[in-house]
């Protein structure tokens, strides 16, 4: 796998098998101010699988247009995105005795979710800048 964007295939396959397995039936509970959100892991994983596929296609478009991609940006983006998604989707056991621990993890999850969305916006900015730039000779 010489091309760095091809490494996105591995987590996409793992996520696909997680999505179709029984492990995807758990839920994520998020408390934001006075509202509780309960997210189904199966739906969240499916959406993330679609997003990984879109990112993979976008990287391929950039490579076709310019002949290469910024390796440092790609590695940083891929590792950060996968790490943040894993932290966000970790299940936490909720019982009456550990509400303080759950509250702390909930705050961490909200912060990680916001950073995750910021990383996706940064990727989209990178993608559109690469589309605006003049293509490399011999590229798209």
Protein Blocks (a to p, Z undefined) as FASTA:
>chain_A
ZZlklmmmmmmmmmmmmmmmmklmpccdddehjaccdddfklmmmmmmmmmmmmmmmmmm
mmmmnopacfklmmmmmmmmmmmmmmmmpccdddfklmmmmmmmmmmmmmmmmmmmmmmm
mmmmmmmmmmmpccdehiZZ
